[in-house]
């Protein structure tokens, strides 16, 4: 690994968001450093380490959030240079918080971690009705749909979305991952979801698994 990629990786792991943009810009200017290597060997590799540190309780949500934000600042510089380059994405994921639920901190963190893992993420925001989710799935045609809920009262909305996907004949074309504080693996199985992530790291792991199985 070149020194440039190593520095970018270290800065993301350390959450040094003030340094990332200059390092990425400097790396882009060097012929021997490809955009693909910046993304895969530095950014994605860094977020994999951050995710593992979180899973091992070496860091916590605030530190992971800062690392994810640092990665995103670097990624924002590279994205305009990747227009038309299909190799940039590991797959497309739509993510949202279901109807009646306005919580988005967990969803935002999952979004950044998925982007850090190389996925193209379409974040629809919060309080999404079943109809709106279905409309977006029809338009975007994602490989994965991520549904979040923090309230037990909004959990049934997840089942309604899956039922609507089946009614519209879309269910076989999109995998569904669910998450949120009151959600668990048993509930995911009960409503027919394809995966469950109890935190952002597991959400990335589930997304990679489902893409690999496709």
Rosetta blueprint (number, residue, H / E / L):
1 X L
2 X L
3 X H
4 X H
5 X H
6 X H
7 X H
8 X H
9 X H
10 X H
11 X H
12 X H
13 X H
14 X H
15 X L
16 X L
17 X L
18 X L
19 X L
20 X H
21 X H
22 X H
23 X H
24 X H
25 X H
26 X H
27 X H
28 X H
29 X L
30 X L
31 X L
32 X L
33 X L
34 X L
35 X H
36 X H
37 X H
38 X H
39 X H
40 X H
41 X H
42 X H
43 X H
44 X H
45 X H
46 X H
47 X H
48 X H
49 X H
50 X H
51 X H
52 X H
53 X H
54 X H
55 X H
56 X L
57 X L
58 X L
59 X L
60 X L
61 X H
62 X H
63 X H
64 X H
65 X H
66 X H
67 X H
68 X H
69 X H
70 X H
71 X H
72 X H
73 X H
74 X H
75 X H
76 X H
77 X H
78 X H
79 X H
80 X H
81 X H
82 X H
83 X L
84 X L
85 X L
86 X H
87 X H
88 X H
89 X L
90 X L
91 X L
92 X E
93 X E
94 X E
95 X E
96 X E
97 X E
98 X E
99 X L
100 X L
101 X L
102 X L
103 X L
104 X L
105 X H
106 X H
107 X H
108 X H
109 X H
110 X H
111 X H
112 X H
113 X H
114 X H
115 X H
116 X H
117 X L
118 X L
119 X L
120 X E
121 X E
122 X E
123 X E
124 X E
125 X E
126 X E
127 X E
128 X E
129 X L
130 X H
131 X H
132 X H
133 X H
134 X H
135 X H
136 X H
137 X H
138 X H
139 X H
140 X H
141 X L
142 X L
143 X L
144 X E
145 X E
146 X E
147 X E
148 X E
149 X L
150 X L
151 X L
152 X H
153 X H
154 X H
155 X L
156 X H
157 X H
158 X H
159 X H
160 X H
161 X H
162 X H
163 X H
164 X H
165 X H
166 X H
167 X H
168 X L
169 X L
170 X L
171 X H
172 X H
173 X H
174 X L
175 X E
176 X E
177 X E
178 X E
179 X E
180 X L
181 X L
182 X L
183 X L
184 X L
185 X H
186 X H
187 X H
188 X H
189 X H
190 X H
191 X H
192 X L
193 X L
194 X L
195 X E
196 X E
197 X E
198 X L
199 X L
200 X H
201 X H
202 X H
203 X H
204 X H
205 X H
206 X H
207 X H
208 X H
209 X H
210 X H
211 X H
212 X H
213 X H
214 X L
